[in-house]
Structures are given as structure tokens and as C-alpha cells.
């Protein structure tokens, strides 16, 4: 690395016309002239294949020169033939006297006496591949005697100075910029041609032109690789290491070296399929190499590997097994990237695309990408690819096949998200609620995952899918905690309030049905996610004005108390500290990874809770019997925290039981309006008048039922 890189052939690099006219020079025998054996002058060339077949080096069965007539093999030649084998003076190729005097412990075994007396005929030079002349053996023996197996114990290394590193980086960057400019020019020109007219009418590129374009982009990837190795050298100064970040080299490598060319290839499918496959494999191997050798940008390499896996998956139409394999590869890299950056919504958006055709999992990832610290706004357009087919199928304009349970849930969220045809929302919710109870009993353990998919999606719906004008989003905003109620009321839109009320209705009714399955261990992840959200909201009084009056506290208490019957260590759930496992081994739940990164799960887990990076995707979804008791402990601990933050439920330390005196407001219907917008505060809450009216309605219904029973008697 002491010397600078050699300059390119021309300052501007090859032009597009030169790339199109590229023609590899070949010899008459169809071999590349640059690949000739350097020792062909010393030994005669191999005799060409003859006969009726086609030689291995011929590119076509129709050759320019006629084949020579077939010749008889040496085994069939007559005794009188002149081509007799030459007499052999010394047929032995190896004897004991020729063994070098100095040997290591790995010397080859000596030949036996029988082998030494066998006469091995010498083969003439050039008679076939694998034959070595006697002169070559003697030369090899002479070299072995000279070397005498002297082994260098340690290679000689020379340190590199900072000046040499700087000069090397400058030389690499100069060549990189030139190749990058040529790649940008070629890609932009091809993209402009694709935008001008029908892609099917684009001028077709021949094989040599495609190879030239691939070679150009491969050169750029190699230049980037050299730049990263030099700038991130162990002896490089901090200023030299910062150059890659300063000039955004990882992003430039992906954009100009890989992504632009992949899009060019994609727009010319299916003619460019083979070339696209070759380039994807090339780029994937380069990214894998950088992932191993340049760990400073590990997060970037991981996401790029996921993108390349998704490209490979998307173009696979012939073999469904290959498609599944590359889907798993892309999902693996995106999951690994989300572990390193759990608050980046873009990664969950990519996982949502890979989740097809699992509609519940897709909806979970789409909604999560909108409700993290760094939301991915483009997911608002991508999520329509999930909603629109379902909404159009129900309106008779299309056909979309999903299980009825998934269809009803996706339809309800589609109406909420688009905020269109809301008159059909309650009907869709009721259709989903009618299927929910029996669905949990039918799928059994599958609801361990489906439960937190549904819980997270409903919670994000209450948050307006991350919309800033959502009442609950405004309530949990740190700035709004110090603002007055009148100031907060100005920010709330009436349309956003109506959407929030409908989302709250969906969430509350789902919780009620799930809590009816007392003793079912498959609903524990759903309850865990729900209470983690309520624990976060219970520390924000303004937010609990919207949630406290309608949450089903009494069914929750009836579900929690059986958990305490067999629980002996009450000090763990009464302590404010997170209930760490008794043993040192930390094993997060599957729903822990699902909640990680969400805005309302911030501060819930200890800093080292996800530090075990040895768990792969399969181990994360592995459920063992002992997890049920640990989940119950976590759920009860969350309930104790909620009881300490407010008066919605209470926990008695002596009797070790939960109770509630909080009056649940009846659901929205035509008789009683649960919600009321206070003109002075602008907040939606259950007023005392509404509670009284709800109690009166319940008493009237009770009196009516009593009178009916008396009439029957």
C-alpha cells in the first residue's frame, strides 16, 4: 500500500458508446487471448479433440473449419506401424536414492520393493493432460533439494505510515469518483429512456453491453471496498476513519453502485433476468464481505443485505422453494437490523412486505412502522395495498381471498385508516367480534402470536396510526403535559376525535371478549401487551381521561385474582422494580420483541433486557411451559403498577386480591352517549350525568326483567 493506485486509462472513463461497442478479443480456437497459458512455449499444445462429437471448446456445432478425419487410436495400431513407443532407458519415476536428504515429518511414504521393480512406460510429452515429462520431474526434485523444506516461522511485515495511508486513500478516492460519475451517467441515461416511452419499446441491449455495464458497476463496488479497507485500517487516524461517514460513502455505494443499476435491470425484465440474477449475487457477496471486514457500518450492510434478498425474492416466479428461501434470508437480515435500531420504522415496513400472505402479521408490522420514534411515512401508502383489496372485495368490485376472521379484522382497520364509509364500521367490528371467541378456542397456541398482533394493531389505531392530530397522541405529548386544557382543545380536530372514539370502541370490545376466556393460557400475551400500554397511560392523567372510563376493569380483576391464588412471592409483584428472572438467564417473551421500539413501550424494559444477541428468529418464537407462570407474574406486576398510579383498580396487600369500584361506562349506542366534549377543556370524558343516566338505564332494564318474571309466575 506504499504506492498510489495506478490511474485509470482515461480521465473520463469509457463512454456509453464504447461500452456498447465492447467486443472481447478471442483467439481462433474460441479461447480468451488473455487467459493463455504462459508456459505454452515450453510444452507442445494439446491435440484438438477429433471424432463425430463436439469439442469442449467449440461454441457451436457448426465450426468454421471441417473436422479432421477420424484417426485410429494407438491401442489399435498394427504391430508394423512406424509410430511405436520409444524405448525407455530408465522407467522408474521415483527411487529411494532420489528422496531428499532433508525431510519433515510429513514426507511421503517410500514405495515398496515391488513397486520399484515395476516397469512404468514413460509417456511422451503433450500426449494428454496430467502427464509430466521426465525432465519436469527432475526439475521438481532439484527445486526440492534447493529449498530443503525450510519453513519461515513468521512472515516479515512492514508497518505502514499515516502518510502512506493518506496517499492510498486519496488515490483510491480519485479513481472511485471517476467510475462513480460514469455509473451515474449510464444509469441516468437509461432511466431517461425508460421514462420517455413504453418500456417494451426500449432498445434492447445485447449480451456484451450487459456484461460491460455489470463490469462497470462491479469496478465501482471494488473501488468502494478498497476505500473502506484503507480508511478503516487499524492504524488509520480518527480523522481518516471519519472520511467514510463525512462523504456518505455507504449510502453512495448502495445508491450508485447497486440500487440504480438494479432498477435499470428491473425495468427491462424479463429480458434482463439472467443479468439481474448475476448482479444480485455479485452485490450480495460484496456486502457480505464488507459486513465481515468493515464492522463500523454494520447496520448499513445488514439492511443492504436484506434489500438484496428482497430483490432476489421478488424476481423469483418459477420455483416457490427458492422464493421462500430468499424471503427467509431477507427477513433474517431485516430482523437483525431492527434489533440494532428498534425505533426505525422503515425496517418494520420492509418486514410487512415480506409477511405476505399473513394479513394479521402484515397489519402488525405496518402499524408498528407508524408508531415508533422514527416513523416511516411511506408506510401510509404501502398499507393501502393490504386494505384496498379487502374493501373492494366487500363492495363487490373485486375478489380477495382471506380467512373470514382476518378479513373482518383487516376491513375494520381499513375503514378506520381511510376514514371512509364509516357507516359500515360497526357492522365490520361486530362481524369480527362474533368470530373472535370461537377463533381463540380453535387456533389454540397460534393465538399466542395472533393475540399481540391484534392488541398492538388496536392500540396503534387508538393513536390514530401515528397522526399528530389524534387526541391520545396530543395527550401523551410531553409538551402538552404542561399546557392548559384550552390550549390542548385547539389542537383536537372533530373528525380525528370521531375516529378515536371508534378505535376505542373496537379495542374495548375486543378486550372484553378476550377476558371472558378465564384460565386460557393462550390469551396471556394479549393481556400483557394491553396492560403494558395501560401502565404507560396511567402515568399520564390527561390520557386516562379518554381511556379510564371505558376500560373493562371488572373483567380484568376477575382474570387477575386467579393468578394470585398460587403465587407465593408477593414481594416481587409489589416492588416497583422490574421483575427480573430469578436465574441470571434472561429470556424475553415473543411479545417483548413486538413491543420493543414502540413509543408507549419506552422505559418499560431494563437496559440489558435484549442484550442476548444469540437468540435467532426460531428461538424467539419458541414457547415452553414455564413461560406461562412468568407471564402471569409480569401481568400481575403491571396491574400493581396501575393500581399505584390511580384509583381504577386497587390491590390489597393483606388479602392479596385486586378489586375495583370504578363504574364502567356503557358502550356507545343510540340511547346513551358515553363521550362528551367539554367546551371549556376540549377533552372527552365520562361526566357524572352520563354515569347517572347509565345507572338509570340499567335499573330500568332490571325492573322490566323483574316485572316480566312476575307476570310469568
ChimeraX attribute file (.defattr): number of C-alpha atoms within 10 A of each C-alpha:
attribute: neighborCount
match mode: 1-to-1
recipient: residues
	/A:1	12
	/A:2	12
	/A:3	10
	/A:4	15
	/A:5	16
	/A:6	9
	/A:7	11
	/A:8	13
	/A:9	8
	/A:10	8
	/A:11	11
	/A:12	11
	/A:13	17
	/A:14	14
	/A:15	12
	/A:16	17
	/A:17	9
	/A:18	12
	/A:19	18
	/A:20	17
	/A:21	12
	/A:22	13
	/A:23	11
	/A:24	10
	/A:25	11
	/A:26	12
	/A:27	11
	/A:28	9
	/A:29	11
	/A:30	11
	/A:31	13
	/A:32	12
	/A:33	13
	/A:34	11
	/A:35	8
	/A:36	10
	/A:37	9
	/A:38	8
	/A:39	9
	/A:40	10
	/A:41	8
	/A:42	7
	/A:43	10
	/A:44	11
	/A:45	14
	/A:46	12
	/A:47	9
	/A:48	11
	/A:49	14
	/A:50	13
	/A:51	11
	/A:52	10
	/A:53	9
	/A:54	15
	/A:55	13
	/A:56	8
	/A:57	11
	/A:58	12
	/A:59	11
	/A:60	9
	/A:61	9
	/A:62	9
	/A:63	10
	/A:64	8
	/A:65	6
	/A:66	7
	/A:67	14
	/A:68	11
	/A:69	9
	/A:70	10
	/A:71	8
	/A:72	8
	/A:73	7
	/A:74	11
	/A:75	6
	/A:76	7
	/A:77	12
	/A:78	10
	/A:79	8
	/A:80	7
	/A:81	8
	/A:82	8
	/A:83	10
	/A:84	11
	/A:85	11
	/A:86	10
	/A:87	9
	/A:88	12
	/A:89	8
	/A:90	10
	/A:91	15
	/A:92	16
	/A:93	15
	/A:94	15
	/A:95	14
	/A:96	11
	/A:97	7
	/A:98	12
	/A:99	15
	/A:100	15
	/A:101	8
	/A:102	12
	/A:103	14
	/A:104	9
	/A:105	5
	/A:106	6
	/A:107	10
	/A:108	9
	/A:109	6
	/A:110	12
	/A:111	11
	/A:112	10
	/A:113	10
	/A:114	7
	/A:115	13
	/A:116	16
	/A:117	11
	/A:118	10
	/A:119	12
	/A:120	13
	/A:121	15
	/A:122	19
	/A:123	15
	/A:124	13
	/A:125	16
	/A:126	15
	/A:127	13
	/A:128	12
	/A:129	8
	/A:130	7
	/A:131	12
	/A:132	15
	/A:133	15
	/A:134	16
	/A:135	9
	/A:136	10
	/A:137	13
	/A:138	14
	/A:139	11
	/A:140	12
	/A:141	15
	/A:142	14
	/A:143	11
	/A:144	16
	/A:145	16
	/A:146	11
	/A:147	11
	/A:148	14
	/A:149	12
	/A:150	11
	/A:151	7
	/A:152	7
	/A:153	6
	/A:154	6
	/A:155	6
	/A:156	6
	/A:157	6
	/A:158	6
	/A:159	7
	/A:160	13
	/A:161	12
	/A:162	13
	/A:163	11
	/A:164	14
	/A:165	22
	/A:166	17
	/A:167	16
	/A:168	20
	/A:169	22
	/A:170	17
	/A:171	17
	/A:172	23
	/A:173	17
	/A:174	15
	/A:175	20
	/A:176	20
	/A:177	14
	/A:178	16
	/A:179	24
	/A:180	23
	/A:181	15
	/A:182	21
	/A:183	24
	/A:184	17
	/A:185	14
	/A:186	19
	/A:187	20
	/A:188	15
	/A:189	12
	/A:190	17
	/A:191	16
	/A:192	10
	/A:193	15
	/A:194	18
	/A:195	10
	/A:196	9
	/A:197	10
	/A:198	9
	/A:199	13
	/A:200	11
	/A:201	9
	/A:202	15
	/A:203	11
	/A:204	12
	/A:205	13
	/A:206	11
	/A:207	12
	/A:208	15
	/A:209	19
	/A:210	18
	/A:211	16
	/A:212	18
	/A:213	20
	/A:214	19
	/A:215	14
	/A:216	20
	/A:217	24
	/A:218	18
	/A:219	18
	/A:220	25
	/A:221	24
	/A:222	14
	/A:223	21
	/A:224	25
	/A:225	19
	/A:226	17
	/A:227	22
	/A:228	23
	/A:229	15
	/A:230	21
	/A:231	24
	/A:232	21
	/A:233	15
	/A:234	9
	/A:235	15
	/A:236	17
	/A:237	14
	/A:238	10
	/A:239	10
	/A:240	18
	/A:241	18
	/A:242	13
	/A:243	16
	/A:244	19
	/A:245	12
	/A:246	10
	/A:247	10
	/A:248	11
	/A:249	15
	/A:250	16
	/A:251	14
	/A:252	14
	/A:253	18
	/A:254	18
	/A:255	14
	/A:256	20
	/A:257	26
	/A:258	23
	/A:259	17
	/A:260	19
	/A:261	25
	/A:262	21
	/A:263	14
	/A:264	18
	/A:265	21
	/A:266	16
	/A:267	17
	/A:268	19
	/A:269	15
	/A:270	11
	/A:271	14
	/A:272	18
	/A:273	15
	/A:274	11
	/A:275	17
	/A:276	25
	/A:277	16
	/A:278	12
	/A:279	21
	/A:280	17
	/A:281	14
	/A:282	15
	/A:283	21
	/A:284	21
	/A:285	13
	/A:286	17
	/A:287	24
	/A:288	15
	/A:289	13
	/A:290	21
	/A:291	19
	/A:292	10
	/A:293	15
	/A:294	17
	/A:295	12
	/A:296	15
	/A:297	15
	/A:298	17
	/A:299	18
	/A:300	18
	/A:301	25
	/A:302	23
	/A:303	21
	/A:304	26
	/A:305	24
	/A:306	28
	/A:307	20
	/A:308	22
	/A:309	25
	/A:310	23
	/A:311	20
	/A:312	22
	/A:313	21
	/A:314	13
	/A:315	15
	/A:316	16
	/A:317	10
	/A:318	8
	/A:319	8
	/A:320	10
	/A:321	11
	/A:322	14
	/A:323	19
	/A:324	14
	/A:325	14
	/A:326	20
	/A:327	22
	/A:328	17
	/A:329	19
	/A:330	27
	/A:331	24
	/A:332	19
	/A:333	22
	/A:334	28
	/A:335	21
	/A:336	20
	/A:337	23
	/A:338	23
	/A:339	19
	/A:340	14
	/A:341	14
	/A:342	21
	/A:343	22
	/A:344	23
	/A:345	27
	/A:346	22
	/A:347	25
	/A:348	28
	/A:349	29
	/A:350	23
	/A:351	26
	/A:352	28
	/A:353	20
	/A:354	22
	/A:355	18
	/A:356	12
	/A:357	12
	/A:358	12
	/A:359	18
	/A:360	24
	/A:361	21
	/A:362	24
	/A:363	25
	/A:364	25
	/A:365	26
	/A:366	27
	/A:367	28
	/A:368	33
	/A:369	31
	/A:370	27
	/A:371	26
	/A:372	24
	/A:373	16
	/A:374	17
	/A:375	21
	/A:376	19
	/A:377	14
	/A:378	13
	/A:379	21
	/A:380	17
	/A:381	9
	/A:382	14
	/A:383	20
	/A:384	15
	/A:385	11
	/A:386	21
	/A:387	21
	/A:388	18
	/A:389	17
	/A:390	24
	/A:391	21
	/A:392	14
	/A:393	14
	/A:394	15
	/A:395	10
	/A:396	8
	/A:397	10
	/A:398	12
	/A:399	13
	/A:400	13
	/A:401	10
	/A:402	14
	/A:403	9
	/A:404	12
	/A:405	16
	/A:406	16
	/A:407	22
	/A:408	23
	/A:409	25
	/A:410	26
	/A:411	24
	/A:412	26
	/A:413	21
	/A:414	21
	/A:415	21
	/A:416	21
	/A:417	18
	/A:418	13
	/A:419	14
	/A:420	11
	/A:421	9
	/A:422	15
	/A:423	9
	/A:424	12
	/A:425	21
	/A:426	15
	/A:427	13
	/A:428	20
	/A:429	22
	/A:430	16
	/A:431	17
	/A:432	23
	/A:433	21
	/A:434	13
	/A:435	15
	/A:436	17
	/A:437	16
	/A:438	11
	/A:439	14
	/A:440	20
	/A:441	14
	/A:442	11
	/A:443	12
	/A:444	14
	/A:445	15
	/A:446	12
	/A:447	21
	/A:448	21
	/A:449	19
	/A:450	19
	/A:451	23
	/A:452	27
	/A:453	24
	/A:454	20
	/A:455	22
	/A:456	26
	/A:457	24
	/A:458	25
	/A:459	22
	/A:460	20
	/A:461	25
	/A:462	25
	/A:463	24
	/A:464	25
	/A:465	22
	/A:466	21
	/A:467	16
	/A:468	15
	/A:469	17
	/A:470	24
	/A:471	30
	/A:472	24
	/A:473	18
	/A:474	21
	/A:475	21
	/A:476	21
	/A:477	13
	/A:478	11
	/A:479	9
	/A:480	15
	/A:481	16
	/A:482	8
	/A:483	10
	/A:484	10
	/A:485	15
	/A:486	13
	/A:487	12
	/A:488	17
	/A:489	19
	/A:490	10
	/A:491	14
	/A:492	18
	/A:493	12
	/A:494	13
	/A:495	11
	/A:496	16
	/A:497	19
	/A:498	14
	/A:499	22
	/A:500	21
	/A:501	18
	/A:502	20
	/A:503	23
	/A:504	21
	/A:505	19
	/A:506	25
	/A:507	22
	/A:508	17
	/A:509	17
	/A:510	19
	/A:511	18
	/A:512	17
	/A:513	14
	/A:514	21
	/A:515	23
	/A:516	14
	/A:517	15
	/A:518	14
	/A:519	13
	/A:520	13
	/A:521	18
	/A:522	22
	/A:523	22
	/A:524	22
	/A:525	26
	/A:526	23
	/A:527	22
	/A:528	23
	/A:529	24
	/A:530	20
	/A:531	22
	/A:532	21
	/A:533	20
	/A:534	22
	/A:535	22
	/A:536	22
	/A:537	23
	/A:538	24
	/A:539	16
	/A:540	17
	/A:541	16
	/A:542	20
	/A:543	23
	/A:544	22
	/A:545	18
	/A:546	22
	/A:547	21
	/A:548	23
	/A:549	21
	/A:550	23
	/A:551	24
	/A:552	19
	/A:553	20
	/A:554	20
	/A:555	17
	/A:556	22
	/A:557	19
	/A:558	16
	/A:559	18
	/A:560	21
	/A:561	15
	/A:562	14
	/A:563	16
	/A:564	17
	/A:565	10
	/A:566	9
	/A:567	13
	/A:568	8
	/A:569	10
	/A:570	14
	/A:571	9
	/A:572	16
	/A:573	20
	/A:574	18
	/A:575	12
	/A:576	13
	/A:577	10
	/A:578	14
	/A:579	17
	/A:580	16
	/A:581	10
	/A:582	7
	/A:583	6
	/A:584	7
	/A:585	9
	/A:586	14
	/A:587	16
	/A:588	16
	/A:589	16
	/A:590	18
	/A:591	20
	/A:592	20
	/A:593	15
	/A:594	18
	/A:595	22
	/A:596	21
	/A:597	23
	/A:598	22
	/A:599	18
	/A:600	21
	/A:601	17
	/A:602	14
	/A:603	10
	/A:604	15
	/A:605	16
	/A:606	11
	/A:607	8
	/A:608	8
	/A:609	12
	/A:610	16
	/A:611	11
	/A:612	12
	/A:613	9
	/A:614	7
	/A:615	13
	/A:616	12
	/A:617	13
	/A:618	7
	/A:619	11
	/A:620	15
	/A:621	15
	/A:622	9
	/A:623	13
	/A:624	7
	/A:625	8
	/A:626	8
	/A:627	14
	/A:628	15
	/A:629	15
	/A:630	14
	/A:631	17
	/A:632	21
	/A:633	20
	/A:634	20
	/A:635	23
	/A:636	22
	/A:637	22
	/A:638	25
	/A:639	26
	/A:640	21
	/A:641	24
	/A:642	23
	/A:643	20
	/A:644	18
	/A:645	18
	/A:646	14
	/A:647	13
	/A:648	21
	/A:649	20
	/A:650	21
	/A:651	19
	/A:652	11
	/A:653	11
	/A:654	6
	/A:655	7
	/A:656	12
	/A:657	17
	/A:658	22
	/A:659	18
	/A:660	16
	/A:661	11
	/A:662	16
	/A:663	17
	/A:664	17
	/A:665	23
	/A:666	19
	/A:667	16
	/A:668	14
	/A:669	8
	/A:670	6
	/A:671	11
	/A:672	15
	/A:673	15
	/A:674	21
	/A:675	19
	/A:676	13
	/A:677	15
	/A:678	13
	/A:679	10
	/A:680	9
	/A:681	14
	/A:682	18
	/A:683	23
	/A:684	21
	/A:685	19
	/A:686	22
	/A:687	16
	/A:688	9
	/A:689	9
	/A:690	18
	/A:691	18
	/A:692	12
	/A:693	18
	/A:694	21
	/A:695	15
	/A:696	12
	/A:697	15
	/A:698	13
	/A:699	12
	/A:700	12
	/A:701	12
	/A:702	12
	/A:703	12
	/A:704	11
	/A:705	11
	/A:706	11
	/A:707	11
	/A:708	11
	/A:709	10
	/A:710	8
	/A:711	7
	/A:712	6
	/A:713	5
